[in-house]
Amino acid sequence: MTMQTSITTADNSPIRLVIHGGAGTIKRNKLKMEHERAYMQALAQSLTAGYAVLEAGGSSIDAVTAAIVVMEDSPLFNAGRGSVFSHAGRNELDASIMDGSTRMAGAVAAVTTIRNPIRAAHAVMTKSAHVMLMGHGAEIFAAEQGLEIVDPSYFYTQYRWDQLQKAIAKEQVLRDHDVGPGTPTLSKDEKRGTVGAVALDRYGNLAAGTSTGGLTNKRFGRVGDSPIIGAGTYADNRSVAVSATGTGEIFIRTAAAFNTAAQVRLLHTPIADAADNTLAEIAAIGGDGGLIVLDAQGNYALRFNTGGMYRGTIGSDGIAWAGVFPEPEKPVINSLASSS
């Protein structure tokens, strides 16, 4: 297994945001230049939204929420507006969020009418006595909290619908980003699609959040790791904030996000090594994916053992860096210019 790309910094920055837009078998010859440009622009918008919160003195929780909302509102990512369809032709969305200063957390699963599931997860954390709500009950709660409720048709995109029809025809379960827009055929059985963010605010507090539409052609009310605290999301000021994207069932079985944080806190493992160790454990039992990790000193790592991971970061200098493939991230403005 080859671990791909890592950037670690401790530049005395009081703020830091790191995001991902999902990992998978992303092939350069399958990702058209205009699509790569669109992804880079969306990542830049997400980073800018989260940075604006942090730069203004806002909390890491609010920055994570703002960054993820941008990706949920984009049809490019398998979360919110761009979510994949289940076997029944429904968009069933999951999300979670965690505050590293208090270890409070909130999550929603299998919701179909909440425009921004990450906002609902935040409301569960701050406005209820619970950690996870699911299905219709979560939707009732979200409506009571004044969150935007939409008709399920809001989540319909032709590309995702066509993806479902191909998956049904081939009796496949498909994870996002293993087949890009315009790809005519599906590959082997695949299992994921996620967006996420981790942030450090100027008060030294960490937060993490994750949101997904799950699997194309999923059945039986399947829920993956994204809304599960300790699997897809974890944050603890004593160690790190983590958001995961990968083979959901195996990320659950390895408690991937908590596993990474525990290595840092208890064994004092460097954060990139901790992420690599977790991904190696996942690979050993048949999974793969990626992790973004951030500590309270501003050190961060972006690690994945797949062909690519949509990802980016921004610090106190306000310069957004992003990447897709294994080479190091680039300033987004340069990446956009080079795609022209």
Protein Blocks (a to p, Z undefined) as FASTA:
>chain_A
ZZeddddddehpabdcdddebdajddfklmcfklmmmmmmmmmmmmmmmmmmmmnopafk
lmmmmmmmmmmmpckbgghjlpccdfkopacdddddddfklopacddehiakbfblmlmm
mmmmmmccbfbdchjllmmmmmmnopacddfklmpcfklmmmmmmmmmnopacdehkacg
hiabdcdddfbdcdddddddfkopacdddddebjghiahhiacfklpghilgccdfklcc
cdddddfklmmmnommlmmmmmmmmnopafklmmmmmmmmmmmnopacddddddfkopac
dddfbfbdcdddddfkopacddfblbdcddfklmmmmmZZ
